[in-house]
Amino acid sequence: MTDALDAKRSSSVTFVTLSLSALTFSLLQTMVAPALPEIRVDLGASQAGVAWIMTIYLLSASVATPIFGRFGDIYGKKRMLVIMLVGLGLGTLVDALATSLPMMLAGRIIQGVGGAVFPLSFGIIRDEFPPEKVGGAIGVVSAVLGVGSGVGTVLAGPITGHLSYHWLFWIPLIAIVIALVATMVYVPESLVRVKGKVPVRGALLLSVWLVALLLGISQGPRWGWTSGSVLGLFAVAAVGIVVWVATETRSAQPLVDMRMMRIPTVYRTNITGMLFGFTMYSVMVFVPEFVETPSSAGYGFGASVAQAGLYLVPSSIFMLVAGVAAGRLGVLFGPKLPLVLGALVAASGMGVLAFVHSESYMIYIATSLVGIGIGLGFASMSHLVVSAVRPDQTGIASGMNANIRTIGGSLGTTIIASMITAGVAAGTLPHENGYTHAFLLMFIGFLVAAVAAASLPKTRPVLGVRTIDAVEEGLACAESVPLPRGSHVPGPAHTQV
């Protein structure tokens, strides 16, 4: 009895520590955005220059997320989580003290390593938690991404108004230090490792095409979609992807096992994740812009930056609640059902935004529905991917899923921004139908995500982290591949139908 209580207490402390680590990264992802005008003035930067504060963070996190996730599979997830938190804290300290734009950008690059908190956390949960707790724990940590992003937007206004934008870094830094100490003391080191050397070539090639693709997408509106720079970046990305896939396929020790990426549950979940990312990040960017528009434009509510953030509070709350519920639904019905439900509920929220957005209470209803849908969806996607792969592939598989969502988010925010501002002269407010069309596109995006989720292999309710179908896929993927010492592929005996 005492051992069981100690194990439960240890899991609870580990869970709180992982959630705090995830929250700090999520806050840093969005808290800075509302303060960019103040940062630009204080650092004497141009509008284009200050935009790199967000862009370079995205690029750094996109590269670090899958690579650090894989390093966790090789060297130990706790060890890499500690290194990641040290890097996140160092970058945050640099930004808190920054007196120039180059110094600020250097800090943001270092902060980008924090993106690996999610694949590393999922791996620790899978390796260390009781099987019946894995789905719920992954669901909550997944939901923290959206919760932190929404809370960060809400807190940015009061913090910069009463203190200064430097506190947008000092406050998360305090949380990072607490998370770092707690990780070192309480989080156990996983014994599930994959033997092998660091896949340097695969990591470099992945970095090249990811940076080229995301940089081309993010800078296309500024540089021009037909400019030589943007077309050149897309060409590098296209060639880089082909070379990377060919290299990884032939490698005896790849960074990303292409057979793993071809598992039906994995690649279909990744497609769904890209569609979720396409819409989720756009909601967080463009709903505040919509409500901040003066009512004299014929729409909008003239909200301040702080008031606009409040419209996302219900979304953040329901995202966390839905993340918890997704774990329970996964145990009862399998993780596919909450993913499909999440896409449909989020689509209903976007439908409200598209057709009924003249009253402020309708915005709250819409963002609440979107929050429920995203909470269910993100939690289920993480659970599905983690369940479908071998334990020693957890970090890289969940890291790639997170990256694919990021790519979808970059595409979504760029395309939707172009739709909203189409035909609008510089310095003038967008037309209402621009937002209407944008919300309709996001509505369609969630509906397509629901279709993609419905195409996933059938899942069954289980007490562990795997479904019968995922076990069969994992065994097929692992056929003729020796497992590292200490790892295993759970078989049907670990499931309950």
C-alpha positions in Angstrom: 0.0 0.0 0.0 2.8 2.4 0.9 4.6 1.7 -2.3 1.4 2.3 -4.3 0.9 5.6 -2.6 4.5 6.6 -3.2 4.2 5.8 -6.8 1.0 7.8 -7.2 2.6 10.7 -5.4 5.6 10.5 -7.6 3.5 10.5 -10.8 1.5 13.5 -9.5 4.7 15.6 -8.8 6.1 14.6 -12.2 2.9 15.5 -14.0 2.8 19.0 -12.3 6.4 19.5 -13.2 5.9 18.6 -16.9 2.8 20.7 -17.1 4.7 23.8 -15.7 7.5 23.2 -18.1 5.0 23.1 -21.0 3.2 26.2 -19.7 6.4 28.3 -19.7 7.1 27.6 -23.4 3.5 28.3 -24.3 3.5 31.6 -22.5 6.7 32.7 -24.2 5.2 31.8 -27.6 2.4 34.4 -27.4 3.0 36.9 -24.6 5.5 38.8 -26.7 3.1 39.4 -29.7 0.9 42.2 -28.2 4.0 44.0 -26.9 5.8 44.1 -30.3 5.0 47.8 -30.9 6.4 48.8 -27.5 9.5 46.6 -28.1 10.0 48.2 -31.5 10.1 51.7 -30.1 12.3 50.8 -27.1 14.9 49.0 -29.2 14.7 51.5 -32.1 13.9 48.7 -34.6 12.0 48.8 -37.8 8.6 47.1 -38.3 10.1 44.4 -40.5 13.0 43.9 -37.9 10.7 43.5 -34.9 8.6 40.9 -36.8 11.6 38.6 -36.7 11.1 38.3 -32.9 8.2 36.0 -33.7 9.6 34.5 -36.9 13.0 33.4 -35.6 11.4 31.8 -32.5 9.1 29.8 -34.8 12.1 28.6 -36.9 14.2 27.7 -33.9 11.4 25.8 -32.2 10.6 23.9 -35.4 14.2 22.7 -35.7 14.7 21.9 -32.0 11.4 20.1 -31.4 12.0 16.9 -33.4 15.8 16.8 -32.9 15.7 17.2 -29.1 12.8 14.7 -29.1 15.1 12.2 -30.9 18.0 13.0 -28.6 15.7 12.1 -25.7 15.0 8.7 -27.2 18.8 8.2 -27.4 20.3 9.9 -24.3 17.4 9.9 -21.9 14.3 12.1 -21.8 14.9 13.6 -18.4 18.5 14.6 -19.3 17.3 16.3 -22.4 14.4 18.0 -20.6 16.9 19.5 -18.1 19.2 20.7 -20.9 16.1 22.1 -22.7 15.0 24.0 -19.6 18.5 25.4 -19.1 18.5 26.6 -22.7 15.0 28.1 -22.4 15.9 29.9 -19.2 19.2 31.2 -20.7 17.3 32.6 -23.7 14.7 34.1 -21.6 17.3 35.8 -19.4 19.0 37.2 -22.5 15.7 38.7 -23.7 14.8 40.1 -20.3 18.1 42.0 -20.4 18.1 42.8 -24.1 19.0 46.4 -25.1 19.1 45.8 -28.8 17.3 43.9 -31.5 20.2 41.5 -32.3 20.4 40.6 -28.6 16.6 40.1 -28.4 16.8 37.8 -31.5 19.7 35.8 -30.1 17.6 35.1 -27.0 14.6 34.1 -29.0 16.8 31.6 -31.0 18.0 30.0 -27.8 14.4 30.0 -26.4 13.3 27.9 -29.4 14.8 24.7 -27.8 11.7 24.9 -25.5 9.6 23.4 -28.2 11.0 20.0 -27.3 9.2 20.1 -24.0 6.2 18.3 -25.5 7.8 15.3 -27.2 10.0 14.8 -24.1 7.1 15.1 -21.7 5.0 12.7 -23.7 7.9 10.2 -23.6 8.3 10.5 -19.9 4.6 10.0 -19.3 4.5 7.0 -21.5 7.5 5.4 -19.9 6.8 6.2 -16.2 3.0 6.6 -15.7 0.5 3.7 -14.9 -1.0 2.7 -18.2 -4.5 3.8 -17.3 -3.2 7.4 -16.6 -1.2 7.9 -19.8 -4.1 9.1 -22.0 -5.3 11.7 -19.5 -1.8 13.0 -18.6 -0.9 13.4 -22.3 -4.3 15.1 -22.9 -3.7 17.7 -20.2 -0.1 18.5 -21.2 -1.2 18.8 -24.9 -4.0 21.2 -23.8 -1.5 23.3 -22.0 -0.1 24.4 -25.4 -3.4 26.1 -26.2 -4.1 27.2 -22.6 -0.7 28.9 -22.3 -1.0 30.6 -25.7 -4.4 32.0 -24.7 -3.4 33.1 -21.2 -0.2 34.7 -22.6 -2.3 36.9 -24.8 -4.5 37.9 -21.9 -1.6 38.7 -19.5 0.5 40.6 -22.0 -1.6 43.8 -21.8 -1.7 44.2 -17.9 1.9 43.2 -17.5 3.2 45.7 -20.1 0.7 48.4 -18.9 1.7 48.2 -15.2 5.3 47.0 -15.4 7.2 46.8 -18.7 7.6 44.4 -21.5 10.8 43.1 -19.8 8.5 41.4 -17.3 7.1 39.3 -20.1 10.4 37.5 -19.8 11.2 37.8 -16.1 7.9 36.2 -15.0 8.3 33.1 -17.2 11.9 32.9 -16.1 10.9 32.4 -12.5 8.6 29.6 -13.6 11.3 28.0 -15.7 13.7 28.0 -12.7 11.1 26.3 -10.6 10.4 23.7 -13.3 14.1 23.1 -13.8 14.7 22.4 -10.1 11.6 20.2 -9.8 12.7 18.2 -12.9 16.1 17.6 -11.5 14.7 16.4 -8.1 11.5 14.7 -8.9 11.3 13.5 -12.5 12.7 10.0 -13.0 15.0 9.1 -15.8 13.5 6.7 -18.3 15.3 3.4 -19.0 13.7 3.2 -22.4 16.6 4.1 -24.8 17.5 3.5 -28.4 21.1 2.6 -29.0 23.0 4.4 -31.7 24.9 7.5 -32.7 23.5 11.0 -33.2 22.0 11.1 -36.7 23.8 14.3 -37.6 23.2 14.1 -41.4 19.4 13.6 -40.9 19.3 16.5 -38.4 21.1 18.9 -40.7 18.9 18.0 -43.7 15.7 18.3 -41.6 16.9 21.7 -40.4 17.6 22.9 -43.9 14.2 22.1 -45.5 12.2 23.1 -42.4 13.8 26.6 -42.1 13.6 27.1 -45.9 9.9 26.2 -46.0 8.8 28.1 -42.9 10.9 31.1 -43.8 9.4 31.2 -47.3 5.8 30.9 -45.9 6.3 33.6 -43.2 8.1 36.1 -45.4 6.1 35.6 -48.6 3.7 38.4 -47.9 6.6 40.8 -47.1 9.0 39.8 -49.9 6.5 38.9 -52.5 5.4 35.4 -53.4 7.0 35.6 -56.8 10.2 37.2 -55.6 13.5 35.3 -56.2 14.1 35.0 -52.5 10.8 33.3 -51.7 10.8 31.0 -54.8 14.4 30.1 -54.0 13.5 29.2 -50.4 10.7 27.0 -51.7 13.0 25.3 -54.2 15.5 24.6 -51.4 12.7 23.2 -49.3 11.4 20.9 -52.1 14.9 19.6 -52.9 15.7 19.3 -49.2 12.7 17.2 -48.4 13.5 14.8 -51.3 17.1 14.4 -50.2 16.2 14.1 -46.6 13.6 11.3 -47.2 16.1 9.4 -49.4 18.8 9.8 -46.9 16.7 8.7 -43.9 15.3 5.7 -45.9 18.8 4.4 -46.6 20.3 5.2 -43.2 20.8 2.3 -40.7 20.3 4.8 -37.9 17.9 7.5 -39.2 16.7 10.6 -37.3 13.2 9.8 -38.4 12.3 6.2 -39.4 10.3 6.6 -42.6 8.6 3.3 -41.9 7.3 4.8 -38.7 6.0 7.8 -40.6 4.1 5.4 -43.0 2.1 3.8 -40.2 -1.6 4.6 -41.0 -2.3 5.9 -37.6 0.8 8.2 -37.7 0.5 9.7 -41.1 -3.3 10.2 -41.0 -3.0 11.8 -37.5 -0.3 14.1 -38.9 -2.6 15.2 -41.8 -5.3 15.9 -39.2 -2.7 17.8 -37.1 -1.8 20.0 -40.0 -5.4 21.0 -40.5 -5.9 21.7 -36.8 -2.8 23.8 -36.8 -4.1 25.7 -39.9 -7.1 26.9 -38.0 -6.1 27.0 -34.4 -3.3 29.5 -34.7 -5.4 31.7 -37.0 -8.1 31.9 -34.4 -5.7 33.2 -31.8 -4.3 35.8 -34.2 -7.4 37.1 -36.0 -10.2 36.9 -33.4 -8.4 39.6 -31.3 -7.9 41.7 -34.4 -11.6 41.3 -35.3 -12.9 42.5 -31.9 -10.4 45.3 -31.7 -11.8 46.8 -34.9 -13.8 50.0 -34.1 -17.5 49.5 -34.4 -17.6 52.5 -36.8 -16.2 50.1 -39.5 -19.6 48.3 -39.4 -18.3 45.3 -37.4 -16.0 44.8 -34.4 -16.3 46.1 -30.9 -13.5 48.5 -30.4 -11.8 46.4 -27.8 -8.5 47.3 -26.2 -5.6 44.8 -26.4 -6.4 43.6 -22.8 -10.1 43.3 -23.6 -9.4 41.4 -26.8 -7.4 38.9 -24.8 -10.5 38.3 -22.6 -12.4 36.9 -25.6 -9.9 34.0 -25.6 -10.2 33.2 -21.9 -13.2 30.8 -22.4 -11.2 29.0 -25.1 -8.3 28.5 -22.8 -10.4 27.2 -20.0 -12.4 24.8 -22.1 -9.3 23.6 -23.8 -7.9 22.4 -20.5 -11.2 20.8 -19.5 -11.5 19.1 -22.9 -7.9 17.9 -22.7 -8.7 16.1 -19.4 -12.0 14.7 -20.9 -10.2 13.4 -24.0 -8.2 11.0 -21.8 -11.3 9.6 -20.2 -13.1 9.3 -23.6 -10.0 7.6 -25.0 -10.1 4.9 -22.3 -13.9 4.3 -22.8 -14.1 4.6 -26.6 -10.6 4.8 -28.0 -8.7 8.0 -29.0 -10.2 8.3 -32.5 -13.7 9.3 -31.3 -12.6 12.4 -29.3 -10.5 13.5 -32.3 -13.4 13.4 -34.7 -15.7 15.0 -32.1 -13.1 17.7 -31.5 -12.9 18.6 -35.1 -16.7 18.8 -35.4 -17.1 20.9 -32.3 -14.4 23.3 -33.4 -16.1 23.5 -36.8 -19.3 24.6 -35.1 -17.5 27.4 -33.3 -16.1 28.6 -36.6 -19.5 28.4 -38.1 -20.8 30.8 -35.4 -17.9 33.2 -36.1 -18.6 33.1 -39.8 -22.4 33.6 -39.7 -23.2 35.3 -36.3 -20.5 37.7 -35.2 -22.5 40.9 -34.6 -22.9 40.4 -30.8 -20.0 40.1 -28.4 -21.6 37.1 -26.5 -21.5 35.1 -29.8 -17.8 35.6 -29.9 -17.5 34.1 -26.5 -19.7 31.1 -27.5 -17.6 30.6 -30.6 -14.3 30.7 -28.9 -15.6 28.3 -26.2 -16.6 25.8 -28.8 -13.3 26.1 -30.6 -11.5 25.7 -27.3 -13.4 22.4 -26.6 -12.6 21.1 -30.1 -8.9 22.0 -29.9 -8.6 20.5 -26.5 -10.1 17.2 -27.6 -8.2 17.2 -30.8 -4.7 18.0 -29.5 -5.0 15.5 -26.7 -6.2 12.8 -28.9 -3.6 13.4 -31.6 -0.8 13.2 -29.1 -2.2 10.0 -27.6 -2.7 8.4 -31.1 0.8 9.1 -32.2 2.4 8.0 -29.0 0.3 4.8 -29.0 1.2 3.8 -32.5 5.0 3.8 -32.3 7.6 1.9 -30.3 8.6 3.3 -26.9 12.0 4.3 -28.3 10.4 6.3 -31.0 8.0 8.4 -28.8 10.1 11.6 -28.9 10.7 11.8 -32.6 7.2 10.8 -33.5 5.5 13.3 -31.3 8.1 15.9 -32.3 7.3 15.5 -35.9 3.5 15.7 -35.2 4.1 19.0 -33.4 6.2 20.3 -36.3 3.5 19.4 -38.8 1.0 21.3 -36.8 3.4 24.3 -36.8 3.7 24.1 -40.6 -0.1 24.1 -40.8 -0.3 27.1 -38.5 2.2 29.0 -40.7 0.3 28.3 -43.8 -3.0 29.1 -42.1 -2.1 32.5 -40.7 -0.4 33.5 -43.9 -3.3 32.5 -46.2 -6.0 33.9 -43.9 -4.1 37.2 -43.4 -4.0 37.5 -47.2 -7.8 36.8 -47.4 -8.6 39.4 -44.8 -6.5 42.2 -46.3 -7.3 41.4 -50.0 -8.3 44.5 -51.9 -7.7 46.8 -48.8 -5.5 49.8 -49.2 -2.6 50.1 -46.8 -3.5 51.8 -43.6 -7.2 51.2 -43.9 -9.4 48.7 -42.0 -10.2 45.3 -43.6 -13.8 44.8 -45.0 -16.1 42.6 -42.9 -16.5 40.1 -45.7 -12.8 39.5 -45.5 -13.2 38.2 -42.0 -16.3 36.3 -43.0 -14.5 34.5 -45.8 -11.6 33.8 -43.5 -13.8 32.3 -40.8 -15.6 30.2 -43.4 -12.2 28.8 -44.6 -11.4 27.9 -41.0 -14.8 26.2 -40.7 -14.1 24.2 -43.8 -10.6 23.4 -42.5 -12.0 21.8 -39.3 -14.6 19.8 -41.3 -11.8 18.4 -43.5 -9.9 17.6 -40.3 -13.0 15.6 -39.1 -13.0 13.6 -42.4 -9.3 12.9 -42.0 -9.7 11.8 -38.4 -12.6 9.6 -39.4 -10.3 7.8 -41.9 -8.0 6.7 -39.0 -7.8 2.9 -38.4 -10.5 1.8 -36.0 -9.5 2.1 -32.3 -10.9 0.3 -29.3 -11.2 1.2 -25.7 -8.1 0.2 -23.7 -6.5 0.6 -20.3 -3.0 1.1 -21.7 -1.5 3.4 -24.2 -2.1 1.2 -27.2 -5.1 0.0 -29.1 -5.2 -3.4 -30.8 -4.8 -1.8 -34.2 -1.8 0.3 -33.0 -0.2 -2.8 -31.6 -0.5 -4.6 -34.9 0.9 -1.6 -36.7 3.8 -1.2 -34.3 4.6 -4.9 -34.6 4.6 -4.7 -38.4 6.8 -1.6 -38.3 9.2 -3.2 -35.9 9.4 -6.5 -37.8 13.0 -7.6 -38.3 14.2 -4.5 -36.3 16.0 -5.4 -33.0 14.7 -3.4 -30.1 17.1 -1.7 -27.7 17.7 -3.2 -24.3 15.1 -2.3 -21.9 12.4 -1.4 -24.5 9.4 -3.5 -25.5 6.5 -3.5 -27.8 3.4 -4.2 -25.8 1.3 -7.0 -27.2 -2.4 -7.8 -27.0 -1.9 -9.0 -23.4 -1.5 -5.3 -22.4 -4.9 -4.4 -23.8 -8.4 -4.9 -22.7 -11.1 -5.0 -25.4 
